[in-house]
Amino acid sequence: MSVPELKKAEEALDPNRVTVEQVRTNPEVRQLIDMADRYLSTIGYTDHGISHVTRVANRAIKILKDLGLPQRESELAGIAGYLHDIGNVIHRTDHAQSSALMCIPILTRMNMPMYEIAIVAGAIANHDEGTGEPVSNPGAALIIADKSDVLRSRVRNPKLINFDIHDRVNYAAESSEMVIDGDKHLITLKLKIDTSISQVIEYFEIFMSRMTMSRRAASFLNCDLSLVINEVQLM
C-alpha cells in the first residue's frame, strides 16, 4: 500500500482496524510467543519472550512516529514487532519466514485487510540479517528495533557470560536508548556498556552484520544511523 493510501486509511479512522493492543492481548499470539521463547531457552538463546517483543514493538512504533510517518504504518510496525519471533516454535533456522507464514492466518482471523497482512508478513519475513532486506517502512523500523535490543535483562544465566560471547555482550549492556531526530533524519542508538564485563570490540564482533543491516534499514527511511557507546560516537 502506498503512503498516500495509508494516509487516507488513517484519516478514515476505521474503528474496526486491528490494533497493536489487540495483537498483544490475543491469547493465541501470547501462547506462541511463550512457547517460542521456551524452545529457545532450551537451546541456550537469550530472552526472545514477551519482554523482548514488547521492546521491539514499542521501539518500531517510536521510530516511524518520531519520523512523522503515517500512524497506521507505525501501528503495523508494532504489530510486526509482537509477531516477528513466533516462528521459533518451528525452528530457529528460517524463523523469520516461519513467523511470517504463521502470522497470516492469525491476522486473517482477526479480520485485518490482506494488504495490511502483506505489509506485516513482508516486514517479519525480512527482519533476519541472514536473508532479509528492508521492503517497507514498517519492515525497516522492525529491523532497527530488533537488532538494537541489546540489554542485560535478556541474559538468562549470568554464570555463562565467561563462556558465551552473546550472553557476555548482552549482560554488559546496562542501558539501551533509541533517539530519533526527524529534522536531521538521524537515528541514534545509545548504549552504556560495562567494559569490565565485555570490551566494546566484542560488540562489533557479534553485531557488525546486524548493524550493517540496520544501516540499510535506516537508509530506506531516508535516515543515517549513529551508534554511541559510553558517550563515544562509533558510527
N, C-alpha and C positions, 0 to 999 in steps of 0.2 A: 504494500500500500504506500502511495506517495505521501510526502509530508503534507501537501495541501489537503489530500483526502483525510489524513489523520487529524489535521486541524479542524476540518469540517465535522468529523465524527466527534471530536472533543467538544466543539461548540454545541453539538446536538444534545450533549449531556444525557446520553441514553441511560435511563435508570436501571436497565436490565444488563448492563455490561458486567462482565466478570471482573471482580476487583482483586487486588493483591490480598486483601484480608480474607476473602472467600477462599482463595487458594491456600493461604497459610493455615486456615482453620479446617480445611477439608480433611476428614478422618482418613481417607484413602491416601492422600498425599503425605500426611504425617506418619502413617504406618510405613510407607515406602522409604521416607527419609530415615526413620529409626532403624529399619531393617538393613538398609544400605550401609548405614554407619556401623551397625553391629558386625556386618561381614568385613568391613574394612578394619575394624578393631581387631578382629580375629587374625588378620594377616599383618597387623602391625602398623597400619597407617594412622596418621594424625586425625584429629576430630574432623569429620565431614557431616556431622549431625545438624540438629536444629540451630545450634548456636552459629555454626559456620554459614549455613544457607541464609540465616536471618541477616548476618552481617553483609553477606554478598548482595542480597536483595536490597537492603537499605542503601548500600553504597552505590549500586547500579542506578537506583532511583535518584539519588543525590546528584550523580554525575550529569544525567540528562536534564534534571530540573535546574541545576545551577548553570547549565549552559543555555538555558532558555528554550529548550526544545519542547515539543508538544507534550502536554501532561499524559496523554494516552500512551505515548512512546515510553515515558518513564515508568508508567504502570506495567506495561508489557515487559520491560526490563526487570522490574521487581518480581513479576510472576515467573519469568525465566530463572531468576535467582533462586527461588524456592524449589524449582523443579530440576535444576541443572545436574544434580548428582544422583537422582533416584535410580539411574541405570546401573549403579554399583551393586544392586541386588542381583544382577545378571553376571557381571564380571567387571573387574577394574579395566581390563583392556577394552577399548572401544566403548567405554561407559558414556561418552558424550552422545554417540549415535543411539545407544540403547535408551538413554534418558529422553532423547528427542522423540523416538518412536513411542515410548511409553506415555509421554505427556499428551499425545494426540487424542487417544480415546478418553482420557481423563477430562481434558478441556472440552471435548465434544459433548460429554455427558453434562457438563456444566453450562452448555449452550453458548459457548464462545463462537463467534463467527469464524469460518475457516480461514479467511485472510489473516486474522489475528493469530490463530493457531499456527499458521505457517510462519509468521514472524517469530513467535516464541520458539517453535521447534527448530527453525533455522539458527536462531541465536544459541540455543542449547547444543545443537549438533556441532557447532563451530567454536566451542569455548576451550577445547583442549589444545595445548600448544603443539602436540604431535601432528595434528591433522587439520586444525581449524584455521579459519580466516574471518575477519570482521565482514559480515554481509549485510548489516543493518545497524541503525543507531542503537537499538536495544542489544544487539549482539556485541557491538563494540564496548558498550558500557558493562555488559556481563563479563567480558574478557578481563577488563581492567579491574573490576570489583573482585573477581575470583582470584586473579593472580596476585593481588595486593594483600590478600588476607594472611598475613604472617603475624602470629601472635602466640605468646607464651601459653595461653589457655588452651590452645589446640593440642598440646603435648599430653598424651595420656599417662605416660610413665616417665617422670623426670630421671629415674635411675638409669635410663637407657641413653641419656644425652651424650655420654662419653663414647658410645658405640655407633650412634646413628646421626649422620650429619643433618638430616632433615629435622629430626627432633631437636638437635642442638641449636640450629639456627632459629627455629620457631621459639624455643624456650628462651633464647637470648633476647627476643623481641619483646620489650616491655610495653611498647605502645606503637600503634599504627594509626595514622591520621591521613585522610584524603582531603586536599584543599583544591577547590575549583575556582579559577579566575576566568569567568566568562568573557570579560573585556579583553584580557590578554590571550585568550584561547590557550590557557595553560592548566594542566592537571598535574598536581604535585603530590607525591606520596612521601610522607614524613615518618621515619622510623626512629625509634630510640632502641639501640641495641646495647646489651651488656657485653662489652668486649672481653670481660673476664670469663665468659662462657663460650662465646663464639666470635672470631675475628670477622671483620667486615668482608674480607676476601672470601670467606665461606658462603656468605650470602650470594655473592656473584657466581660462585662455583656451581650452586644448585639452581639459581633463579635467573641466570642470564637468558636462557631460552624463553622464559616466561616474561621477562622484561622486554625482550625483543618483540614478542607478540603484543605486549601491552602498548609498545610504541606504535606498532602498526594500527592498533585499535584507536589510539589517540589521534593519529593522523587521519583515520577515517572520519573522526569527529571534528576535523579541521583544528586540531589542538597539538601542542607539544606536550611531552611527558617529562617531568622532572622527578628525580629521586634525591631525597635529602636524608642522610643517616647521621644521627648525632649532631645535627645542625650543620653538617658539611654537605654541600651540593655535589653529587657524584654523577648526575646525568642532567 
